[in-house]
């Protein structure tokens, strides 16, 4: 059974109160979210998608309008949080690989995940062995079977949707 995993890096966050806080989206981030969600809404099977997010406010806010539009649950999961100060790189990688293995075993046809700039490259490397960097509100689309996962699309900028 073929399936897709869409990894979304959260939109730009508001840092006016400081970067150490769990800030929501900035005005720029809300514009990015609108374009990003337009792209996601056009995906085949969106009405039955599984939506998952890091507990960070900026991640939850990035996918919330999509969840609301399609009456989908937005599952908050700590597995998707960025690397923590007390967490070694090995522990972080183990957590990312756990998610990847669980997704590969699942029967979910479309999973959309919103997470962070360190988490997504680790997941892509774990699943397809490719190193990437991803800008805020960028996406990576992966597809495949349990053993054969391929990188389908990498989008850094949604300016082509502004019309």
Secondary structure, DSSP 8 states (H G I E B T S, - for coil): --EEEEEEE---B--TT-TTS---B-HHHHHHHHHHHHHHHTSTTGGG-EEEE-SSHHHHHHHHHHHHHTT--EEE-GGGS---TTS-HHHHHHHHHHHHHHHHHS--SEEEEEE-TTHHHHHHHHHH-------TT-EEEEEE-SS-EEEEEEES--GGG--
